[in-house]
Amino acid sequence: MTATPTSSVLAANVGREGRGALGQVAQVATLVAITMGLLVLLLAVTGYDPATALRALARGAFGSWYAFTSATLVRAIPLALTGLAVALAFRAGLLNIGAEGQLLAGATATAAVLGASGAVPPLLSLPLALAAGMAAGALWAGIAALLRQRFGVLEVISTIMLNFVALYAVGWLVRGPLQEPTRIYPQSASLAKALQLPVLLPGTRLHLGVLLAVSLAVALWWWQRATAGGFRLRAVGMNPHAAATIGRVDVARVSLLAFLASGALAGLGGAVELTGVTYALYENLSPGYGYTAIAVALLARLNPVGVLGTAVLFGALQAGANAMQRDAGVPIALVNVVEAVLILLVIASDRLRGTRAEATA
């Protein structure tokens, strides 16, 4: 295909996207510092001692090797996988708000496969179950993709609704077809040791899922930056009309594949959480990882490698919030407020940057 001046501009814009990493890191660090300052202010205004509360938060997140590996990093794994799912979809211009439902779909499929794999060797059962989790997440996202492409239903609406469908479906399944054999507890049967993800560091709860998250983040970053498929994805996300008319990109196909891949990543997050942490399916398996993943992805500027760092940050906040409530009597809800403010600051920062760019154009 012969390059045109306009197509060259599109390529240049896609090429510039993602550069200036140091500036973005500095901006994110500034936003985090502002948010922590707000936390101190909220603690003081609500009558808590900021020094005592922040010490408890730091102890809970980083106070010991066990706290860091078994609380912060273990929480960061599902946040990283669902954050990658959200970042991939957003990069393609798809507002996939359904990572929570896709995570639950993945966990459900994993529990079902492992529960029915009695005669299958564990070495085959575990990879098969993880693959089933990815397939279920992709299928759950595919429902929203179909509604979007066939009927024009906004994915923001459909994915949010599907979150609730998945939540209530899990509630029914753990009291029905997937309930443990004694029929006493609303959960699936606990996984045998051989069907659990291996622990990486003895004496901790850190499991193999952390390597999966890191590997996928690096692979996704490389794919977006160094392949034609990654270029098409970013072009569609920046301007689907230009990508179709100038770049001759099949926008519908790219969007569909991005939606399915996003769901697969979130589904893998559910599969990893079930096989590495909970070892059984139950209603409150996720404390909202799929929703927090939106903040993880936005704070990372949709950069897959950056998602790893922001996932650790939010994992630390969640681990520290539990310790802060236990040791200093500070409600966890206060940290949730801070996380929400951080999201608003990121959105406002992006909007301000876009307004300045338009003004100087």
N, C-alpha and C positions, 0 to 999 in steps of 0.2 A: 504494500500500500504506500502510495506516495505521500510524504509528509506535507501538510499545509501549514501556513503560519498559525492558524487557529489551533490545529492539533499540536503544534510545537508548544504553544502557550499552555495547553492542557497538560502536556507531558512535563513542562517546567513546573507547573503548579503542583502536580503530584510528586515530582522530585523534591521540591522544596518542603513539602509536608513531611514532618518528622525531623527536619534539621533544627538546629538551635537547641539541642538537648540540654546544654548547660544552663541556658536561660530558663528553660522550662523547669529544671530541677530547682533553680533558685526561686522561681515563682511559687512552686509547690511548697518549698521549705518556708517561705514567707507566710503562705496561707495556713500552714500547720502551726507556725509560731503564733499567728493571730488567734487561731482557734484555741490553743492552749492558754493563751492570755485570757480569752473569754471564759474558759473553764475555771481559772483562778478567780475571776470576777464573780462568776455564778456561785462558786463555793463560798466566797466571802459574803455575798448578798443573802444567801440562804442560811447563813449562820454556822457553816462548817469551817473548820480550821484548814485553810488551803495547804499548808505545809504537811500536816498529818495525812490529809487525803491524797496528796500527790506522792508522798512516800509510800503509801499503801498501794497506789496504782503502779508505781515503779517496781515494788517488790513482787506484785502479782504477775507483772509482765516480764521483768528482767532480773528479779532479785536473786535467782539461783539458776544453775544450769538446768535443773529439772523444770523450773517455772518457764524458762525460755523455750525449751524443746517440747515439753509436754502440755503446755498451755498455749503459749503464743504461737508457736509454729504449727501445732496440731490444728488450731483454729484457722491459721492462715491457709492451710491446704485447700479446703473447700472454697474459701474466699478467692484464692488464686484461680482455681478452675472455673468457677462461675464468673469471676471477673474477666477472664479470658473470653468466655462465652459472650458476655455483654460487650466487651471491647471489639470483638470481631464483628458482631452484628451492627454496632454503632458505626464502625469504620465503613461498613457497606451502606450506611444510611438507613438502617433498619432499627426501629426503636423497640427492641426485644426486651420487654419488662417481665418476661415470663421465666427467667432463670430459676426462680423458686419452684415453679411447677415442673419444669424440666428436670431439676435436681430430684424432686420427689418421684417422678416417673422413672428415672434411672435407678434410684434406690429400690423402688418396688420391683422392677424387672430383675434386678440383681438378687433380691431376696427370693423371688419366685424361681429363678434358674437354679440357685444354690439349694433351695428346698427340694427341687426335683432331680438333682444330679447325684442321687445316691450311688449309682454304679459307675460313675465317671471318676477317674483318678483326680485327686485334688490339683495336681499340676495342670490339668486341663480345665477343671471346673472353674478355677479362679479367673484365668484369662477369658473364658467363655462368659462368665458372669459380668466381668467388666465390659466386654463387648456388647452384651445384652443391655447393660445400663446406658451405654452410648447410643445404641439403636433406639431404645425407648425415649431417650431425651430428644433425639432427632425426630422421631415420629411425633412426639408431643409438640415440638416446634413446627413440624410440617403441617399440623392442623391450622395453625395461625398463618403459615405461608400460603396454604391453599385458599383460605378465606380472603387473604389480601389480594392474591393474583386473580382469583376467579370471581370474587364478589365485591372487591374493593373495600373490604372491612379493614379499618385501621388496626395495625398490629398492636398499638398501645392498648386498645380496648380488648382485643381478643386474647392477648397474652396475659393480661391481668385477670380476665375471667377464667382462663385455663388454670391459673394458679389455684384458684379456689376449688375448681373441679378436681384437680390433683389432690389437694389437701383433704377434701371430703371423701375422695375415692380411697385414699390410704386409710382413713378412719373406718370405712366400711370393710376393707380387705383384712385389716388386722383384727376385726371382730367376726370375720367370716372365712373366706377361702384360705387366707394365709395365716390364720391364728395358730399359735403354738399348740402342740398336741393335747395339753391338759385342759385347754379352753378356759383357763382362769384369767390369764393376763391378756390385755389388748395389744398384742405384739406378735411378730412372727417367731419361729423357733430360733434360739440363739445359734450362731455359727460355731461349728467345731473349730478347734485350733488350726487344723490343716487348711481350712477355708478362709482364714483371716490373712490380711496383708502382713508380711513379715515386719517386725520391729527392726529399725535400722541401728539404733543405739541401745545396748543393754541398759536396763535400769530407767528407761524413759518410755514414753508412749509414742515417740516419733516413728512413723511407719513409712513404707515404701512410697506412699502417695506423694511425698515431698519431691522425690526424684521425678515422678511422672509430671508434676506441675512445672518444675524447672525445665525439664526437657521439652514439654509442649510449648512453654513460653518462648524459649530460644528458637524452636523450630518455626513457630508462628511468626516471630519477628523476622527471621531470615526469609521465610516464604513471602511475606508482604513486601520486603525490600528488594529481593533478588530474583523474583520470578515474574513471568508474564501474567500468571493468574493473580498474584498479589497486586500487580499494577492495575489490572482490570477491576479488582475489588475496590481499591482506593479511588480509582477514577469514577466508578459508579457512586461511591459514597460522596464524592465531592460535587459531582454534577451528572446525574444519570442521563439527562437530555444530551449534553455535550458528548458523553461517553458513547451514546448510541449513534448520534448523527455524525460525529467527527471520528471517533475512535472505532466505530462499527462494532461496539461491544453488545453482546446479547444481554441486556440489562436484566430481563426476567430470569434468565438462567443463572446469572451471577448472584442475583438476590436470593433465589431459591436455594442454591448451594450454600450460600453464606448463612441463611436461616437454619438449614439442616445441620451445618457444622457447628453453629452456635449452640443449638440444642444438644448436640452430641457431647460437647465439652461440659455443659451443665449437667447432663445425664451422668457423665463420668464422675463429676463431683459428688453426685449422690451415691454412685456405686462405691467410690473410694471411702466416703464417710461411713457407709454401712459396713464395709469389709475391714476398715482400719480403725474405727472408733466405737460405733454403737453395737456392732455385731448382731443387730436385730432391727427389724422394721417396726416403727411405732409412730404415732401421730406427730409428736413434737421432735422428730428426728433432726429437723433443721430449725434453728432459732431465728431464721430469717436471712440465711446466707445469700439467697438469691436476690434479696432486696439490697442488702449491704453491698453486693457485688456491683451495683450501679455506681455507688460512691467510689468503690475501688477502681473501676474502669475510668471514671471521669477524672479522678485525682491523678491517675497515671497518664492522662491525656491520650487514652486508648493505645498506649504503647505496651505491647505484650510483656517486654522485659520490665518495664515500669510497674506493671500490675503485680509482679512479685514483691516489689518494695512496698507498695501501698497495701497489699494483702497482709504483709507482716505488721504494718502500722495499725490496721484495723483489728488484726488478731491480738496485738498487744493492748489496744484499747479495751477489747472485750474481756481479755484475761485480767487486765488491771482493774476493770470495773467491778468484776466479781470480788476481787481482793479489797477494793475500796469500800464496797458495801459491807463486807464481812468484818474488816478491821477498823474502819472509820465511820461506819454507819451511814455512808453516803449512798442514796438510791442509784441503782444502775440507770434509771431513766435520765439522770443528769448527763451521763456520757452519751446517751442516745440523742439528747438535745444538741450536744457538741458536734456529734457526727452529722446531724442534719444541717447545722450551721456551716460546717465545712463544705458540704455539698453545695449549699447556696453560694458560698464564696467562690467556689470553682466555677459555677455557672455564670455568676456575675462577672468574674474575671475574664471568662471566654467572651462574654457579650461585649464587655468594654474593649477587649482587644479587637473584636470584629468591627466595632463602631469606629475605632481609630484607623483600622485598615481601610474602611470605606471612605473615611474623611480624607485620607492621604492618597487615595487612588485617583 
